[in-house]
Amino acid sequence: QVRLVESGGGLVQAGGSLRLSCAASRSFFSINDMGWYRQAPGKQRELVASINRGGSTNYADSVKGRFTISRDNAKNTVYLQMNSLKPEDTAVYYCNTPWATQNYYWGQGTQVTVSS
């Protein structure tokens, strides 16, 4: 059974930092590349960062240079370090495989709010 539990969100001022965590079930995490998505009000969910099992990463242009994705294979956890946050980063953040569709299982997400 798939389990994805996101945490670490909160309210932060522009320019601040947050670190998100996503704990996944071992059976899911061990075989999959992982990604972080976000969905702002009225917008579609977008993939902002991904990491494969070997540790190679990719980022959306909007977060490149500010966000860092990492994974701890021993803890079945993927992280998103977010620095220099902007109000436009405000969204609910989710983790999943980089190819996940709306028909996949999704966790509850974690809310990130950046005030100006």
Summary of the structure (lengths in Angstrom):
residues: 116
radius of gyration: 13.1
end to end distance: 40.2
largest distance: 40.4
contacts: 339
relative contact order: 0.31
helix: 6%
strand: 47%
